[in-house]
Structures are given as C-alpha cells and as structure tokens.
Amino acid sequence: MPEVLAALIGPVSGPAIVLVVGTMLVAGFMRGFVGFGASMIIVLVFSQVLGPTVAVPTAALSGLPAMIQLMPTAVRESERGFVLPFGIASCIAAPFGTWALVIVDGDVMKIVIALAVIAMTIMLYRGWQPSQRSGSGTLLGIGAVAGLIQGSAGIGGPPAVAMALARSGKAQQQRANVIGAVAALSLCSLVPLWYYGLFTTQVLVISLILIPLYSGATWFGARFFQTRGHRHFRNAGLLLLAATGIVTLMNAARDYLAG
C-alpha cells in the first residue's frame, strides 16, 4: 500500500508528511474560525513541498466539503448585495489568473504568492477600508482582482476580507460575507484549473486523503468562533497569515537564488 501511494503522489519524506498534516489541521481551523485563510496557508506551505501547480488545485479540491459545511451560515447571514457582484467578477477574472499559473516559473510564482499575502496582510492590519459608499463598481473591481489572484495563486481571499470588514455590521455578518465571497472564489477557480489539466491523479489522491482532516478542523474552528472566538477572529487570522507569508517568502527567495 505505501508503494502504491508513493507511485500516485510522488516521493514525500516523513517530515514533509507531518508538515502537510499539520498544515491541513491549521488551515481547516482557520477556515472555520475566521472564514478565510485556509487556501493561503495550504498554498504557501504546499508550494514548498509539492510545487505551486500541485498546491493550488489541491487547496481548491480539498476545501470543497468545508465550503459546503459553512454555506448555511453564508446563506443565512451574508449580504447578497456584497457577495453576488464580487462573485460574478471573480469568476470572469479567474481563468486569466490560472493562465499565469501555468506559464510562470514555479520559483517566481512562490515569491509572488508570498509577497501578495504579506502585502494584503499589512493592508488589513493597518486598517485599510474602502469607502462605505462603495457601490457595485467597486465590488466588481475588487472581485476581479481577487479572481486573478485566486486563479494564479489560490489566495484570493484577502481582497474579499478587506471589503467585508469595511461593511457595517456585527462580526457574525462580516464573517458570513467573507465565507460567501471565499465560496465564490473557490467555485470560480475549478473550471480553469480543470481546463489547464491541473487536476491530476496526484492532486486527486492527495485531496481525498486530506479532506477528512480539513473538514474536521473546519468544524472545530466554527465551533470555537460560536463560543468565544468571535472576539479575536480578526487579529488571530492576520497574525497567522503574516507569519506564514514571511516564512514562505524567505524559503522561496532562497530556492530562487540557489537555482
């Protein structure tokens, strides 16, 4: 059995397996807790272990059951006037981002991914918020940017978060807006990834193996938010994303210079 798995997913060392499992548990918890961040964590870490062209589609597939888990919250508590324009623009832009993923050098893509995460984390930490008067045009523009990032790097969530946190309302509604927008990003990235042949046997097997870990951690994160985590969800998410982005940037720059 181990030989069969090795043939399907490629050679992976023991420490790498531990890293992958730990990453999925943390990512799933963050998905349930703050409503975003899981794909960024998965892509950032998996890009180092398996490469971006495996990391991005694996993040997309393994997160589908968790998206379904959280969907009732998004439908019940989110603002349709926010989620729908954002989702439409994201779906239009995502194929162009996936095209970039296919043609850009893997090491360069790792650096771009890390820099994008760090930049957007700083933006959120500094409290940047678009105007409350922002209409559908702004939502369409931010959605298009998020779709490009989602298609190319699988990390389109932060623009959605920036817009969601700018809306008035309680933490529950802001989180629901994030969940709805991230769900749209996840769905719009599937067709381009399939079109470019990135859903390989390796990606399918890895995703199926990791889905139970991801889904279980998502349930636990959502439970934590409902009990007492809603008071801390924003700062916790930003801290974890910043740390992951910095470490990944250091590793990616080292690999690029060594190559």
Protein Blocks (a to p, Z undefined) as FASTA:
>chain_A
ZZmmmmmnopadfklmmmmmmmmmmmmmmmmmnopajlmmmmmmmmmmnojklmmmmmmm
mmmmmmmmmmmmmmmmmcfklmmmmmmmmmmmmmmmmmmmmmpcfklmmmmmmmmmmmmm
mmmmnopacdfklcfklmmmmmmmmmmmmmmnopammmmmmmmmmpgcdfklmmmmmmmm
mmmmmmmmmmmmmmnopacfklmmmmmmmmmmmmmmmmmmmmmmmmmmmmmmmmmmmmmm
mmmmmmmmmmmmmmmmmZZ
